[in-house]
Amino acid sequence: MTRSVKEGIDKIRKREGRLEKFGDILDGLTSTEDKKKLLWKEIYENALEDRESAKILFEDLMLQSTGNTANHAMFGATMAKYLERMSKTNDQILKLAELISKEEEKAQVTADDIFSQIEG
């Protein structure tokens, strides 16, 4: 097996591991609808794939541009777009983390809990 194929398989396994851990986090949200969990999982998976693809493309252009001013001038704007794409996927993941955090907070305090505390 070639090195690049092995690295590709390792990346896929790593991504699958991340998705599994993310799924475990979502499974812990018992009061959240399954449709919402599925959507969040798809968003997370797409963000990971987008970030990985942009990284691969960026690294390829970076290797072609290192020490070559003509290639750097030619590919610089494209490389910046790949960096921007990676940044946007990071922002998506952070926003998703905020949504999940809010959902966890809602799940911790229910109306019954508040009522029981008032009734004392």
Biopython code that builds the backbone (N, CA, C, O; Angstrom):
import numpy as np
from Bio.PDB.StructureBuilder import StructureBuilder

atoms = [
    (1, "MET", "N", (0.856, -1.175, 0.000)),
    (1, "MET", "CA", (0.000, 0.000, 0.000)),
    (1, "MET", "C", (0.901, 1.236, 0.000)),
    (1, "MET", "O", (1.849, 1.318, 0.780)),
    (2, "THR", "N", (0.604, 2.181, -0.864)),
    (2, "THR", "CA", (1.433, 3.380, -0.935)),
    (2, "THR", "C", (1.174, 4.287, 0.259)),
    (2, "THR", "O", (0.145, 4.193, 0.928)),
    (3, "ARG", "N", (2.124, 5.154, 0.502)),
    (3, "ARG", "CA", (2.039, 6.049, 1.650)),
    (3, "ARG", "C", (0.819, 6.964, 1.571)),
    (3, "ARG", "O", (0.127, 7.169, 2.568)),
    (4, "SER", "N", (0.557, 7.512, 0.385)),
    (4, "SER", "CA", (-0.563, 8.446, 0.244)),
    (4, "SER", "C", (-1.906, 7.750, 0.454)),
    (4, "SER", "O", (-2.832, 8.336, 1.015)),
    (5, "VAL", "N", (-2.008, 6.493, 0.002)),
    (5, "VAL", "CA", (-3.248, 5.744, 0.222)),
    (5, "VAL", "C", (-3.431, 5.473, 1.708)),
    (5, "VAL", "O", (-4.534, 5.602, 2.240)),
    (6, "LYS", "N", (-2.344, 5.097, 2.374)),
    (6, "LYS", "CA", (-2.408, 4.835, 3.808)),
    (6, "LYS", "C", (-2.793, 6.101, 4.577)),
    (6, "LYS", "O", (-3.605, 6.054, 5.501)),
    (7, "GLU", "N", (-2.203, 7.227, 4.187)),
    (7, "GLU", "CA", (-2.545, 8.499, 4.830)),
    (7, "GLU", "C", (-4.010, 8.850, 4.599)),
    (7, "GLU", "O", (-4.684, 9.352, 5.499)),
    (8, "GLY", "N", (-4.499, 8.584, 3.390)),
    (8, "GLY", "CA", (-5.908, 8.840, 3.084)),
    (8, "GLY", "C", (-6.830, 7.996, 3.935)),
    (8, "GLY", "O", (-7.844, 8.487, 4.432)),
    (9, "ILE", "N", (-6.491, 6.742, 4.106)),
    (9, "ILE", "CA", (-7.293, 5.842, 4.941)),
    (9, "ILE", "C", (-7.262, 6.318, 6.391)),
    (9, "ILE", "O", (-8.288, 6.315, 7.071)),
    (10, "ASP", "N", (-6.089, 6.725, 6.860)),
    (10, "ASP", "CA", (-5.972, 7.231, 8.230)),
    (10, "ASP", "C", (-6.835, 8.474, 8.437)),
    (10, "ASP", "O", (-7.466, 8.630, 9.483)),
    (11, "LYS", "N", (-6.862, 9.357, 7.438)),
    (11, "LYS", "CA", (-7.686, 10.566, 7.536)),
    (11, "LYS", "C", (-9.168, 10.214, 7.591)),
    (11, "LYS", "O", (-9.930, 10.817, 8.347)),
    (12, "ILE", "N", (-9.567, 9.241, 6.790)),
    (12, "ILE", "CA", (-10.972, 8.815, 6.787)),
    (12, "ILE", "C", (-11.336, 8.233, 8.142)),
    (12, "ILE", "O", (-12.400, 8.537, 8.682)),
    (13, "ARG", "N", (-10.471, 7.407, 8.691)),
    (13, "ARG", "CA", (-10.734, 6.818, 10.017)),
    (13, "ARG", "C", (-10.818, 7.893, 11.087)),
    (13, "ARG", "O", (-11.665, 7.830, 11.979)),
    (14, "LYS", "N", (-9.938, 8.876, 10.992)),
    (14, "LYS", "CA", (-9.937, 9.958, 11.967)),
    (14, "LYS", "C", (-11.244, 10.747, 11.879)),
    (14, "LYS", "O", (-11.845, 11.086, 12.898)),
    (15, "ARG", "N", (-11.679, 11.037, 10.641)),
    (15, "ARG", "CA", (-12.932, 11.766, 10.448)),
    (15, "ARG", "C", (-14.107, 10.946, 10.971)),
    (15, "ARG", "O", (-15.004, 11.485, 11.618)),
    (16, "GLU", "N", (-14.103, 9.644, 10.692)),
    (16, "GLU", "CA", (-15.177, 8.784, 11.186)),
    (16, "GLU", "C", (-15.197, 8.764, 12.707)),
    (16, "GLU", "O", (-16.264, 8.739, 13.320)),
    (17, "GLY", "N", (-14.022, 8.776, 13.310)),
    (17, "GLY", "CA", (-13.947, 8.834, 14.773)),
    (17, "GLY", "C", (-14.531, 10.125, 15.312)),
    (17, "GLY", "O", (-15.240, 10.123, 16.318)),
    (18, "ARG", "N", (-14.231, 11.231, 14.639)),
    (18, "ARG", "CA", (-14.792, 12.526, 15.047)),
    (18, "ARG", "C", (-16.311, 12.523, 14.907)),
    (18, "ARG", "O", (-17.028, 13.021, 15.775)),
    (19, "LEU", "N", (-16.785, 11.958, 13.810)),
    (19, "LEU", "CA", (-18.231, 11.902, 13.596)),
    (19, "LEU", "C", (-18.906, 11.034, 14.652)),
    (19, "LEU", "O", (-19.994, 11.356, 15.130)),
    (20, "GLU", "N", (-18.257, 9.940, 15.010)),
    (20, "GLU", "CA", (-18.823, 9.056, 16.035)),
    (20, "GLU", "C", (-18.894, 9.779, 17.383)),
    (20, "GLU", "O", (-19.904, 9.693, 18.082)),
    (21, "LYS", "N", (-17.826, 10.488, 17.746)),
    (21, "LYS", "CA", (-17.827, 11.242, 19.001)),
    (21, "LYS", "C", (-18.882, 12.337, 18.982)),
    (21, "LYS", "O", (-19.557, 12.579, 19.983)),
    (22, "PHE", "N", (-19.019, 12.996, 17.841)),
    (22, "PHE", "CA", (-20.039, 14.032, 17.715)),
    (22, "PHE", "C", (-21.433, 13.415, 17.847)),
    (22, "PHE", "O", (-22.314, 13.986, 18.490)),
    (23, "GLY", "N", (-21.623, 12.248, 17.236)),
    (23, "GLY", "CA", (-22.898, 11.536, 17.363)),
    (23, "GLY", "C", (-23.204, 11.197, 18.813)),
    (23, "GLY", "O", (-24.354, 11.279, 19.245)),
    (24, "ASP", "N", (-22.170, 10.811, 19.572)),
    (24, "ASP", "CA", (-22.348, 10.511, 20.990)),
    (24, "ASP", "C", (-22.810, 11.747, 21.755)),
    (24, "ASP", "O", (-23.667, 11.664, 22.634)),
    (25, "ILE", "N", (-22.230, 12.893, 21.409)),
    (25, "ILE", "CA", (-22.648, 14.149, 22.049)),
    (25, "ILE", "C", (-24.113, 14.413, 21.746)),
    (25, "ILE", "O", (-24.883, 14.772, 22.637)),
    (26, "LEU", "N", (-24.497, 14.237, 20.490)),
    (26, "LEU", "CA", (-25.895, 14.473, 20.112)),
    (26, "LEU", "C", (-26.834, 13.483, 20.783)),
    (26, "LEU", "O", (-27.941, 13.848, 21.178)),
    (27, "ASP", "N", (-26.407, 12.244, 20.915)),
    (27, "ASP", "CA", (-27.239, 11.236, 21.574)),
    (27, "ASP", "C", (-27.502, 11.586, 23.036)),
    (27, "ASP", "O", (-28.518, 11.187, 23.604)),
    (28, "GLY", "N", (-26.584, 12.332, 23.639)),
    (28, "GLY", "CA", (-26.766, 12.757, 25.020)),
    (28, "GLY", "C", (-27.843, 13.815, 25.188)),
    (28, "GLY", "O", (-28.291, 14.076, 26.304)),
    (29, "LEU", "N", (-28.258, 14.422, 24.089)),
    (29, "LEU", "CA", (-29.314, 15.442, 24.134)),
    (29, "LEU", "C", (-30.660, 14.740, 23.990)),
    (29, "LEU", "O", (-31.201, 14.642, 22.889)),
    (30, "THR", "N", (-31.186, 14.262, 25.087)),
    (30, "THR", "CA", (-32.408, 13.454, 25.037)),
    (30, "THR", "C", (-33.651, 14.264, 24.681)),
    (30, "THR", "O", (-34.611, 13.716, 24.140)),
    (31, "SER", "N", (-33.642, 15.560, 24.978)),
    (31, "SER", "CA", (-34.848, 16.353, 24.710)),
    (31, "SER", "C", (-34.838, 16.996, 23.317)),
    (31, "SER", "O", (-35.778, 17.704, 22.956)),
    (32, "THR", "N", (-33.798, 16.755, 22.547)),
    (32, "THR", "CA", (-33.686, 17.353, 21.223)),
    (32, "THR", "C", (-34.274, 16.417, 20.169)),
    (32, "THR", "O", (-34.087, 15.202, 20.228)),
    (33, "GLU", "N", (-34.980, 16.996, 19.213)),
    (33, "GLU", "CA", (-35.605, 16.198, 18.155)),
    (33, "GLU", "C", (-34.544, 15.489, 17.309)),
    (33, "GLU", "O", (-33.455, 16.015, 17.084)),
    (34, "ASP", "N", (-34.886, 14.291, 16.850)),
    (34, "ASP", "CA", (-33.964, 13.510, 16.019)),
    (34, "ASP", "C", (-33.663, 14.208, 14.697)),
    (34, "ASP", "O", (-32.552, 14.109, 14.177)),
    (35, "LYS", "N", (-34.658, 14.916, 14.152)),
    (35, "LYS", "CA", (-34.434, 15.639, 12.891)),
    (35, "LYS", "C", (-33.353, 16.702, 13.055)),
    (35, "LYS", "O", (-32.502, 16.881, 12.183)),
    (36, "LYS", "N", (-33.401, 17.400, 14.179)),
    (36, "LYS", "CA", (-32.411, 18.439, 14.446)),
    (36, "LYS", "C", (-31.032, 17.814, 14.623)),
    (36, "LYS", "O", (-30.038, 18.342, 14.125)),
    (37, "LYS", "N", (-30.974, 16.701, 15.326)),
    (37, "LYS", "CA", (-29.698, 16.007, 15.522)),
    (37, "LYS", "C", (-29.114, 15.543, 14.192)),
    (37, "LYS", "O", (-27.912, 15.666, 13.958)),
    (38, "LEU", "N", (-29.957, 15.016, 13.334)),
    (38, "LEU", "CA", (-29.501, 14.556, 12.018)),
    (38, "LEU", "C", (-28.962, 15.718, 11.195)),
    (38, "LEU", "O", (-27.922, 15.600, 10.548)),
    (39, "LEU", "N", (-29.668, 16.830, 11.223)),
    (39, "LEU", "CA", (-29.223, 18.017, 10.492)),
    (39, "LEU", "C", (-27.885, 18.503, 11.034)),
    (39, "LEU", "O", (-26.983, 18.818, 10.258)),
    (40, "TRP", "N", (-27.746, 18.566, 12.341)),
    (40, "TRP", "CA", (-26.488, 19.007, 12.943)),
    (40, "TRP", "C", (-25.347, 18.070, 12.578)),
    (40, "TRP", "O", (-24.226, 18.517, 12.336)),
    (41, "LYS", "N", (-25.628, 16.779, 12.540)),
    (41, "LYS", "CA", (-24.584, 15.814, 12.183)),
    (41, "LYS", "C", (-24.158, 16.011, 10.723)),
    (41, "LYS", "O", (-22.970, 15.934, 10.408)),
    (42, "GLU", "N", (-25.119, 16.262, 9.841)),
    (42, "GLU", "CA", (-24.796, 16.518, 8.436)),
    (42, "GLU", "C", (-23.979, 17.796, 8.284)),
    (42, "GLU", "O", (-23.030, 17.842, 7.501)),
    (43, "ILE", "N", (-24.348, 18.829, 9.030)),
    (43, "ILE", "CA", (-23.602, 20.086, 8.982)),
    (43, "ILE", "C", (-22.167, 19.852, 9.426)),
    (43, "ILE", "O", (-21.228, 20.343, 8.800)),
    (44, "TYR", "N", (-22.003, 19.106, 10.502)),
    (44, "TYR", "CA", (-20.666, 18.824, 11.022)),
    (44, "TYR", "C", (-19.852, 18.006, 10.021)),
    (44, "TYR", "O", (-18.684, 18.302, 9.769)),
    (45, "GLU", "N", (-20.471, 16.991, 9.463)),
    (45, "GLU", "CA", (-19.774, 16.150, 8.485)),
    (45, "GLU", "C", (-19.358, 16.962, 7.256)),
    (45, "GLU", "O", (-18.231, 16.839, 6.777)),
    (46, "ASN", "N", (-20.268, 17.787, 6.755)),
    (46, "ASN", "CA", (-19.950, 18.627, 5.595)),
    (46, "ASN", "C", (-18.832, 19.616, 5.907)),
    (46, "ASN", "O", (-17.967, 19.863, 5.066)),
    (47, "ALA", "N", (-18.848, 20.179, 7.104)),
    (47, "ALA", "CA", (-17.802, 21.130, 7.488)),
    (47, "ALA", "C", (-16.441, 20.437, 7.538)),
    (47, "ALA", "O", (-15.443, 20.988, 7.072)),
    (48, "LEU", "N", (-16.403, 19.224, 8.105)),
    (48, "LEU", "CA", (-15.141, 18.486, 8.147)),
    (48, "LEU", "C", (-14.641, 18.166, 6.745)),
    (48, "LEU", "O", (-13.452, 18.308, 6.459)),
    (49, "GLU", "N", (-15.545, 17.736, 5.874)),
    (49, "GLU", "CA", (-15.155, 17.404, 4.498)),
    (49, "GLU", "C", (-14.683, 18.644, 3.742)),
    (49, "GLU", "O", (-13.682, 18.592, 3.029)),
    (50, "ASP", "N", (-15.400, 19.760, 3.895)),
    (50, "ASP", "CA", (-15.012, 21.001, 3.224)),
    (50, "ASP", "C", (-13.639, 21.466, 3.688)),
    (50, "ASP", "O", (-12.797, 21.864, 2.883)),
    (51, "ARG", "N", (-13.428, 21.409, 4.999)),
    (51, "ARG", "CA", (-12.147, 21.857, 5.551)),
    (51, "ARG", "C", (-11.008, 20.964, 5.064)),
    (51, "ARG", "O", (-9.937, 21.454, 4.707)),
    (52, "GLU", "N", (-11.243, 19.662, 5.051)),
    (52, "GLU", "CA", (-10.216, 18.728, 4.595)),
    (52, "GLU", "C", (-9.900, 18.920, 3.112)),
    (52, "GLU", "O", (-8.735, 18.903, 2.714)),
    (53, "SER", "N", (-10.937, 19.101, 2.299)),
    (53, "SER", "CA", (-10.725, 19.317, 0.860)),
    (53, "SER", "C", (-9.960, 20.603, 0.597)),
    (53, "SER", "O", (-9.030, 20.628, -0.209)),
    (54, "ALA", "N", (-10.355, 21.670, 1.279)),
    (54, "ALA", "CA", (-9.670, 22.949, 1.100)),
    (54, "ALA", "C", (-8.218, 22.844, 1.561)),
    (54, "ALA", "O", (-7.327, 23.431, 0.946)),
    (55, "LYS", "N", (-7.981, 22.113, 2.619)),
    (55, "LYS", "CA", (-6.616, 21.943, 3.116)),
    (55, "LYS", "C", (-5.753, 21.205, 2.103)),
    (55, "LYS", "O", (-4.614, 21.596, 1.849)),
    (56, "ILE", "N", (-6.292, 20.147, 1.532)),
    (56, "ILE", "CA", (-5.550, 19.378, 0.527)),
    (56, "ILE", "C", (-5.193, 20.261, -0.660)),
    (56, "ILE", "O", (-4.050, 20.267, -1.116)),
    (57, "LEU", "N", (-6.171, 21.004, -1.156)),
    (57, "LEU", "CA", (-5.937, 21.874, -2.304)),
    (57, "LEU", "C", (-4.957, 22.993, -1.971)),
    (57, "LEU", "O", (-4.088, 23.330, -2.776)),
    (58, "PHE", "N", (-5.104, 23.563, -0.783)),
    (58, "PHE", "CA", (-4.190, 24.616, -0.346)),
    (58, "PHE", "C", (-2.755, 24.094, -0.268)),
    (58, "PHE", "O", (-1.824, 24.726, -0.767)),
    (59, "GLU", "N", (-2.592, 22.933, 0.363)),
    (59, "GLU", "CA", (-1.251, 22.367, 0.507)),
    (59, "GLU", "C", (-0.625, 22.060, -0.852)),
    (59, "GLU", "O", (0.578, 22.243, -1.034)),
    (60, "ASP", "N", (-1.425, 21.599, -1.797)),
    (60, "ASP", "CA", (-0.909, 21.316, -3.133)),
    (60, "ASP", "C", (-0.368, 22.588, -3.791)),
    (60, "ASP", "O", (0.730, 22.596, -4.347)),
    (61, "LEU", "N", (-1.160, 23.660, -3.716)),
    (61, "LEU", "CA", (-0.713, 24.928, -4.305)),
    (61, "LEU", "C", (0.477, 25.516, -3.553)),
    (61, "LEU", "O", (1.359, 26.131, -4.152)),
    (62, "MET", "N", (0.493, 25.322, -2.246)),
    (62, "MET", "CA", (1.602, 25.835, -1.457)),
    (62, "MET", "C", (2.909, 25.148, -1.859)),
    (62, "MET", "O", (3.951, 25.793, -1.978)),
    (63, "LEU", "N", (2.838, 23.843, -2.064)),
    (63, "LEU", "CA", (4.029, 23.111, -2.491)),
    (63, "LEU", "C", (4.506, 23.590, -3.868)),
    (63, "LEU", "O", (5.707, 23.700, -4.116)),
    (64, "GLN", "N", (3.552, 23.868, -4.750)),
    (64, "GLN", "CA", (3.910, 24.347, -6.087)),
    (64, "GLN", "C", (4.464, 25.771, -6.058)),
    (64, "GLN", "O", (5.234, 26.167, -6.933)),
    (65, "SER", "N", (4.059, 26.538, -5.035)),
    (65, "SER", "CA", (4.438, 27.950, -4.981)),
    (65, "SER", "C", (5.699, 28.209, -4.170)),
    (65, "SER", "O", (6.320, 29.263, -4.313)),
    (66, "THR", "N", (6.084, 27.265, -3.325)),
    (66, "THR", "CA", (7.248, 27.473, -2.470)),
    (66, "THR", "C", (8.498, 27.677, -3.321)),
    (66, "THR", "O", (8.879, 26.817, -4.115)),
    (67, "GLY", "N", (9.117, 28.826, -3.135)),
    (67, "GLY", "CA", (10.336, 29.147, -3.863)),
    (67, "GLY", "C", (10.122, 29.531, -5.319)),
    (67, "GLY", "O", (11.092, 29.720, -6.054)),
    (68, "ASN", "N", (8.878, 29.647, -5.746)),
    (68, "ASN", "CA", (8.585, 29.976, -7.139)),
    (68, "ASN", "C", (7.678, 31.202, -7.148)),
    (68, "ASN", "O", (6.465, 31.086, -6.972)),
    (69, "THR", "N", (8.263, 32.361, -7.351)),
    (69, "THR", "CA", (7.488, 33.603, -7.271)),
    (69, "THR", "C", (6.405, 33.700, -8.346)),
    (69, "THR", "O", (5.353, 34.297, -8.114)),
    (70, "ALA", "N", (6.654, 33.126, -9.503)),
    (70, "ALA", "CA", (5.644, 33.167, -10.569)),
    (70, "ALA", "C", (4.407, 32.370, -10.157)),
    (70, "ALA", "O", (3.281, 32.838, -10.323)),
    (71, "ASN", "N", (4.617, 31.171, -9.621)),
    (71, "ASN", "CA", (3.480, 30.359, -9.159)),
    (71, "ASN", "C", (2.801, 31.018, -7.965)),
    (71, "ASN", "O", (1.577, 30.979, -7.845)),
    (72, "HIS", "N", (3.589, 31.619, -7.087)),
    (72, "HIS", "CA", (2.994, 32.281, -5.922)),
    (72, "HIS", "C", (2.080, 33.410, -6.372)),
    (72, "HIS", "O", (0.982, 33.578, -5.840)),
    (73, "ALA", "N", (2.533, 34.181, -7.350)),
    (73, "ALA", "CA", (1.706, 35.275, -7.871)),
    (73, "ALA", "C", (0.458, 34.728, -8.562)),
    (73, "ALA", "O", (-0.623, 35.308, -8.463)),
    (74, "MET", "N", (0.622, 33.603, -9.262)),
    (74, "MET", "CA", (-0.494, 33.029, -9.997)),
    (74, "MET", "C", (-1.519, 32.371, -9.053)),
    (74, "MET", "O", (-2.725, 32.474, -9.277)),
    (75, "PHE", "N", (-1.039, 31.705, -8.013)),
    (75, "PHE", "CA", (-1.932, 30.935, -7.140)),
    (75, "PHE", "C", (-2.282, 31.633, -5.827)),
    (75, "PHE", "O", (-3.100, 31.128, -5.059)),
    (76, "GLY", "N", (-1.677, 32.776, -5.565)),
    (76, "GLY", "CA", (-1.884, 33.439, -4.275)),
    (76, "GLY", "C", (-3.344, 33.700, -3.940)),
    (76, "GLY", "O", (-3.783, 33.424, -2.823)),
    (77, "ALA", "N", (-4.100, 34.228, -4.893)),
    (77, "ALA", "CA", (-5.517, 34.532, -4.627)),
    (77, "ALA", "C", (-6.321, 33.260, -4.378)),
    (77, "ALA", "O", (-7.208, 33.234, -3.525)),
    (78, "THR", "N", (-6.009, 32.221, -5.119)),
    (78, "THR", "CA", (-6.713, 30.943, -4.936)),
    (78, "THR", "C", (-6.381, 30.343, -3.570)),
    (78, "THR", "O", (-7.250, 29.799, -2.890)),
    (79, "MET", "N", (-5.114, 30.452, -3.183)),
    (79, "MET", "CA", (-4.711, 29.938, -1.875)),
    (79, "MET", "C", (-5.445, 30.680, -0.757)),
    (79, "MET", "O", (-5.855, 30.080, 0.237)),
    (80, "ALA", "N", (-5.602, 31.986, -0.933)),
    (80, "ALA", "CA", (-6.321, 32.787, 0.060)),
    (80, "ALA", "C", (-7.776, 32.336, 0.164)),
    (80, "ALA", "O", (-8.346, 32.318, 1.255)),
    (81, "LYS", "N", (-8.376, 31.972, -0.973)),
    (81, "LYS", "CA", (-9.759, 31.483, -0.954)),
    (81, "LYS", "C", (-9.859, 30.156, -0.209)),
    (81, "LYS", "O", (-10.832, 29.916, 0.507)),
    (82, "TYR", "N", (-8.858, 29.295, -0.374)),
    (82, "TYR", "CA", (-8.866, 28.020, 0.359)),
    (82, "TYR", "C", (-8.730, 28.260, 1.860)),
    (82, "TYR", "O", (-9.388, 27.596, 2.661)),
    (83, "LEU", "N", (-7.881, 29.203, 2.237)),
    (83, "LEU", "CA", (-7.751, 29.545, 3.655)),
    (83, "LEU", "C", (-9.067, 30.105, 4.203)),
    (83, "LEU", "O", (-9.474, 29.794, 5.323)),
    (84, "GLU", "N", (-9.714, 30.930, 3.395)),
    (84, "GLU", "CA", (-11.003, 31.493, 3.796)),
    (84, "GLU", "C", (-12.045, 30.387, 3.976)),
    (84, "GLU", "O", (-12.841, 30.423, 4.915)),
    (85, "ARG", "N", (-12.032, 29.413, 3.077)),
    (85, "ARG", "CA", (-12.971, 28.282, 3.177)),
    (85, "ARG", "C", (-12.740, 27.496, 4.469)),
    (85, "ARG", "O", (-13.690, 27.106, 5.147)),
    (86, "MET", "N", (-11.468, 27.268, 4.800)),
    (86, "MET", "CA", (-11.152, 26.558, 6.039)),
    (86, "MET", "C", (-11.606, 27.356, 7.252)),
    (86, "MET", "O", (-12.103, 26.788, 8.225)),
    (87, "SER", "N", (-11.437, 28.674, 7.195)),
    (87, "SER", "CA", (-11.870, 29.534, 8.290)),
    (87, "SER", "C", (-13.393, 29.501, 8.443)),
    (87, "SER", "O", (-13.908, 29.464, 9.560)),
    (88, "LYS", "N", (-14.100, 29.516, 7.325)),
    (88, "LYS", "CA", (-15.571, 29.467, 7.380)),
    (88, "LYS", "C", (-16.057, 28.146, 7.957)),
    (88, "LYS", "O", (-17.037, 28.123, 8.700)),
    (89, "THR", "N", (-15.395, 27.057, 7.630)),
    (89, "THR", "CA", (-15.819, 25.776, 8.195)),
    (89, "THR", "C", (-15.562, 25.745, 9.696)),
    (89, "THR", "O", (-16.345, 25.169, 10.452)),
    (90, "ASN", "N", (-14.467, 26.364, 10.126)),
    (90, "ASN", "CA", (-14.217, 26.465, 11.568)),
    (90, "ASN", "C", (-15.319, 27.274, 12.239)),
    (90, "ASN", "O", (-15.786, 26.917, 13.320)),
    (91, "ASP", "N", (-15.736, 28.369, 11.596)),
    (91, "ASP", "CA", (-16.826, 29.182, 12.136)),
    (91, "ASP", "C", (-18.128, 28.389, 12.212)),
    (91, "ASP", "O", (-18.887, 28.526, 13.172)),
    (92, "GLN", "N", (-18.384, 27.559, 11.201)),
    (92, "GLN", "CA", (-19.584, 26.718, 11.221)),
    (92, "GLN", "C", (-19.549, 25.754, 12.401)),
    (92, "GLN", "O", (-20.556, 25.558, 13.082)),
    (93, "ILE", "N", (-18.402, 25.164, 12.637)),
    (93, "ILE", "CA", (-18.271, 24.212, 13.748)),
    (93, "ILE", "C", (-18.454, 24.932, 15.087)),
    (93, "ILE", "O", (-19.091, 24.401, 15.997)),
    (94, "LEU", "N", (-17.900, 26.131, 15.204)),
    (94, "LEU", "CA", (-18.077, 26.903, 16.436)),
    (94, "LEU", "C", (-19.547, 27.274, 16.658)),
    (94, "LEU", "O", (-20.045, 27.189, 17.780)),
    (95, "LYS", "N", (-20.229, 27.679, 15.605)),
    (95, "LYS", "CA", (-21.656, 28.008, 15.708)),
    (95, "LYS", "C", (-22.456, 26.777, 16.110)),
    (95, "LYS", "O", (-23.378, 26.866, 16.922)),
    (96, "LEU", "N", (-22.109, 25.651, 15.552)),
    (96, "LEU", "CA", (-22.768, 24.399, 15.893)),
    (96, "LEU", "C", (-22.542, 24.069, 17.373)),
    (96, "LEU", "O", (-23.458, 23.614, 18.059)),
    (97, "ALA", "N", (-21.336, 24.297, 17.849)),
    (97, "ALA", "CA", (-21.029, 24.060, 19.267)),
    (97, "ALA", "C", (-21.879, 24.967, 20.156)),
    (97, "ALA", "O", (-22.344, 24.542, 21.214)),
    (98, "GLU", "N", (-22.082, 26.211, 19.730)),
    (98, "GLU", "CA", (-22.941, 27.136, 20.487)),
    (98, "GLU", "C", (-24.381, 26.629, 20.539)),
    (98, "GLU", "O", (-25.016, 26.657, 21.593)),
    (99, "LEU", "N", (-24.890, 26.168, 19.400)),
    (99, "LEU", "CA", (-26.258, 25.658, 19.356)),
    (99, "LEU", "C", (-26.426, 24.448, 20.275)),
    (99, "LEU", "O", (-27.417, 24.337, 20.997)),
    (100, "ILE", "N", (-25.462, 23.562, 20.239)),
    (100, "ILE", "CA", (-25.532, 22.363, 21.076)),
    (100, "ILE", "C", (-25.433, 22.740, 22.550)),
    (100, "ILE", "O", (-26.127, 22.170, 23.392)),
    (101, "SER", "N", (-24.571, 23.697, 22.854)),
    (101, "SER", "CA", (-24.433, 24.155, 24.233)),
    (101, "SER", "C", (-25.744, 24.726, 24.761)),
    (101, "SER", "O", (-26.145, 24.444, 25.890)),
    (102, "LYS", "N", (-26.408, 25.529, 23.935)),
    (102, "LYS", "CA", (-27.709, 26.090, 24.327)),
    (102, "LYS", "C", (-28.737, 24.979, 24.538)),
    (102, "LYS", "O", (-29.554, 25.034, 25.457)),
    (103, "GLU", "N", (-28.678, 23.983, 23.676)),
    (103, "GLU", "CA", (-29.614, 22.859, 23.784)),
    (103, "GLU", "C", (-29.349, 22.063, 25.064)),
    (103, "GLU", "O", (-30.287, 21.597, 25.711)),
    (104, "GLU", "N", (-28.084, 21.909, 25.428)),
    (104, "GLU", "CA", (-27.731, 21.212, 26.665)),
    (104, "GLU", "C", (-28.230, 21.982, 27.877)),
    (104, "GLU", "O", (-28.724, 21.389, 28.836)),
    (105, "GLU", "N", (-28.100, 23.311, 27.832)),
    (105, "GLU", "CA", (-28.579, 24.139, 28.936)),
    (105, "GLU", "C", (-30.085, 24.006, 29.106)),
    (105, "GLU", "O", (-30.582, 23.933, 30.230)),
    (106, "LYS", "N", (-30.816, 23.973, 27.986)),
    (106, "LYS", "CA", (-32.269, 23.805, 28.055)),
    (106, "LYS", "C", (-32.630, 22.463, 28.669)),
    (106, "LYS", "O", (-33.579, 22.363, 29.448)),
    (107, "ALA", "N", (-31.875, 21.438, 28.319)),
    (107, "ALA", "CA", (-32.173, 20.087, 28.792)),
    (107, "ALA", "C", (-31.916, 19.938, 30.284)),
    (107, "ALA", "O", (-32.528, 19.091, 30.934)),
    (108, "GLN", "N", (-31.026, 20.744, 30.832)),
    (108, "GLN", "CA", (-30.684, 20.613, 32.242)),
    (108, "GLN", "C", (-31.771, 21.154, 33.163)),
    (108, "GLN", "O", (-31.973, 20.618, 34.253)),
    (109, "VAL", "N", (-32.463, 22.188, 32.754)),
    (109, "VAL", "CA", (-33.504, 22.769, 33.593)),
    (109, "VAL", "C", (-34.834, 22.659, 32.861)),
    (109, "VAL", "O", (-35.047, 23.297, 31.830)),
    (110, "THR", "N", (-35.719, 21.844, 33.407)),
    (110, "THR", "CA", (-37.035, 21.687, 32.808)),
    (110, "THR", "C", (-38.060, 22.453, 33.635)),
    (110, "THR", "O", (-37.779, 22.873, 34.757)),
    (111, "ALA", "N", (-39.215, 22.624, 33.085)),
    (111, "ALA", "CA", (-40.291, 23.308, 33.807)),
    (111, "ALA", "C", (-40.658, 22.538, 35.068)),
    (111, "ALA", "O", (-40.950, 23.144, 36.099)),
    (112, "ASP", "N", (-40.646, 21.209, 34.999)),
    (112, "ASP", "CA", (-40.946, 20.387, 36.182)),
    (112, "ASP", "C", (-39.923, 20.623, 37.292)),
    (112, "ASP", "O", (-40.279, 20.682, 38.469)),
    (113, "ASP", "N", (-38.662, 20.757, 36.915)),
    (113, "ASP", "CA", (-37.610, 21.015, 37.898)),
    (113, "ASP", "C", (-37.862, 22.350, 38.612)),
    (113, "ASP", "O", (-37.757, 22.449, 39.834)),
    (114, "ILE", "N", (-38.192, 23.352, 37.828)),
    (114, "ILE", "CA", (-38.453, 24.677, 38.409)),
    (114, "ILE", "C", (-39.673, 24.623, 39.325)),
    (114, "ILE", "O", (-39.659, 25.178, 40.423)),
    (115, "PHE", "N", (-40.732, 23.945, 38.861)),
    (115, "PHE", "CA", (-41.940, 23.826, 39.657)),
    (115, "PHE", "C", (-41.658, 23.103, 40.966)),
    (115, "PHE", "O", (-42.149, 23.515, 42.017)),
    (116, "SER", "N", (-40.862, 22.015, 40.915)),
    (116, "SER", "CA", (-40.543, 21.272, 42.137)),
    (116, "SER", "C", (-39.767, 22.122, 43.118)),
    (116, "SER", "O", (-39.959, 22.011, 44.329)),
    (117, "GLN", "N", (-38.892, 22.972, 42.604)),
    (117, "GLN", "CA", (-38.106, 23.829, 43.469)),
    (117, "GLN", "C", (-38.996, 24.900, 44.122)),
    (117, "GLN", "O", (-38.783, 25.273, 45.276)),
    (118, "ILE", "N", (-39.976, 25.379, 43.385)),
    (118, "ILE", "CA", (-40.890, 26.388, 43.932)),
    (118, "ILE", "C", (-41.762, 25.762, 45.011)),
    (118, "ILE", "O", (-41.980, 26.348, 46.071)),
    (119, "GLU", "N", (-42.254, 24.567, 44.725)),
    (119, "GLU", "CA", (-43.126, 23.867, 45.663)),
    (119, "GLU", "C", (-42.371, 23.495, 46.941)),
    (119, "GLU", "O", (-42.940, 23.428, 48.031)),
    (120, "GLY", "N", (-41.082, 23.257, 46.766)),
    (120, "GLY", "CA", (-40.172, 22.974, 47.852)),
    (120, "GLY", "C", (-40.470, 21.807, 48.637)),
    (120, "GLY", "O", (-39.744, 21.496, 49.581)),
]
sb = StructureBuilder()
sb.init_structure("model")
sb.init_model(0)
sb.init_chain("A")
sb.init_seg("    ")
for serial, (resi, resn, name, xyz) in enumerate(atoms, 1):
    if name == "N":
        sb.init_residue(resn, " ", resi, " ")
    sb.init_atom(name, np.array(xyz, "f"), 0.0, 1.0, " ", f" {name:<3s}", serial, name[0])
structure = sb.get_structure()
